[in-house]
Amino acid sequence: MERVLVNFTNHPSKAWEENQKRAAEQYGTILDLPFPTVDPEGDEAYIEALAEQYLSRIEALSPTAVLCQGEFCLTYQIVSHLKKKEITVLAACSERCVEEKGSRKEVMFRFQRFRSY
């Protein structure tokens, strides 16, 4: 069976730095599943329904691991469920680099590693 890392974020893997791609490939082939826009007016039942919808999509991919980062309440639901199923769930850890250019600040994030939830 093929090993798969599901990238459940709003950051497509094609735009990742090479060191992040290499780290991710240790978990298998990278498959992107965009994290949805979450309605801020949605209540807990809305979040649970959205979680169920995406969990079925994620589980259908039989992932070795899932990189899950997005809106906090939905992320919590997804992570909690996947951990109960003993699926590795990861967060990307990055160094935040700020460069001031006059009155503007440019923020860049440099991937360092994955950390398990």
Secondary structure by P-SEA (a helix, b strand, c coil): cbbbbbbccccccccccaaaaaaaacccbbbbbccccccccccaaaaaaaaaaaaaaaaaaccccccccccaaaaaaaaaaaaaaccbbbbbbbbbbbbbcccbbbbbbbbcccccc
